[in-house]
Amino acid sequence: MRYIEPHGHMVSRTTDDYEAMLTAGCAAVCEPAFWAGYDRSGVQGFYDYFCQLTDYEPKRAAKFGLPHFTWLCINPKESEDTALAADVLGIVPEFLERPNVLGIGEIGLNKNTRNEMKVLEQHIDLAMRHGQMILVHTPHLEDKLKGTRLIVDLLKADARVQPGRVIIDHVEEHTIQHVLDAGFWAGITLYPESKTTPPRAIDMFEVYGGQSVWLNSACDWGRSDPLAVPKTALEMRRRGHSDATIDALIYGNPIRFLSQNPRFHLR
Amino acid sequence: MTRQQILDLYFMDARSKLIDLAAFLDRVDRAEGEADFRLAAFRAALQELHGGEPQRAKAVLLSLSDPTTEPIAAAPGKGAIGAWHQTH
C-alpha cells in the first residue's frame, strides 16, 4: 500500500507517528497551518509557527525519509481578531517562496461570523494575488452546513478563483454534493468521533464518486489517528474495492491535486 | 456488495451502536434535573432513521445543523456543540 497524508498537523504528533505512517506506506505529508489549541498573543507567534512549518518540521520529517509540505494562513478560530489577522496576512507572503509551501490554508470559517468572513475574503484575495492554491477548512458539527454554503458562495463570487485549484475539506454527507457540484475538490476527514468514520467515508466515495476527492486524517493534538487513511484503505478492501481503485483514491488523487503546484514532488 | 454481504460485514457493529444509543437515552431518563435543547434535537434526529430513502445520514446531519444563512455578528465561543439552538 502507498498513500499521501494530505492533511496532518504533524507539529503536534510524535516521531513514533512518523515511523508508523512510513511503515504503513505514507509517501508524503502535507500540513496546513491551524489553531494551536490556544490563541497566539501576537503576530510573532505566527512568524515562529511559519518558521516551524517551513524549516524545522520538514527537517524532522526528512529524518524519516518523508517529504513534508505545508499551507500557510491564520486559521478561522483566530480570525475574530481582525487586527491580528491583518498582521498575520502581512507576513504570509515572505514565506510563500519557501520550497515546501503549497498554498494558502487551512482558511475558512469556524462560527460563521462576519469577521471570519472578512478574513476569509482577505485570504482568498491574497491567494489570488500570489497565484496560490487554496485549502479550506469547513466548520464543525452544527455549523458545517451553513459555513460550507457561505464558503462556496464566497469562492464562487471571486472570478479569479479556479475551483479545480481549491479543496474544501471536512465534507460530510450533507455538504459533499454541494462542494463537488460547484467544481471544487472535496476532502473527507477521518476522525474517531466527529467528521466521518471509515465506513461513512467509503459510503460517500461509492455514492458521490471519487474523481475529485481525497481522504485525510487531519491528525492533531485532539482525538485523531495518523493511520486513519491506510486503515480506511483496509476497510475498502473488505468492501471489495480493487487495489487499483484504492490506490487512485489515497495516492493518485492527492498527487493529481497537489501537483498543480510544481513544488509538490515525491522523491 | 449485496445486502447479505453488507449485513455480514456491519450488522454486529450497527447492533452494538444501536444498543449504545438506547442505553444513552435510558441513562438520560434515569438522571435528575432538566435536559437542554440537545436532547430534543437528538430525539428529532432519531426520527430521520425512519425515512425510506438511503439518505438517512444526510438527513440526521441536516436535522442537527444551523439552517440560517447569514453570518452572525460575533462568535459566542470557539467550539461547536453538536446540535443547533436558535439562542446561541
Interface residues (C-beta under 8 A of the other chain):
Chain A: W35 K77 E80 N110 K111 N112 T113 R114 N115 E116 M117 P139 H140 L141 E142 D143 K144 L145 K146 R149 L150 E172 E173 H174 P199 R200 D203 R238 R239 G240
Chain B: M1 Q5 L9 Y10 Q55 A57 K58 L61 L62 L64 S65 D66 P67 T68 T69 P71 I72 A73 A74 A75 P76 G77 K78 G79 A80 I81 G82 A83 W84
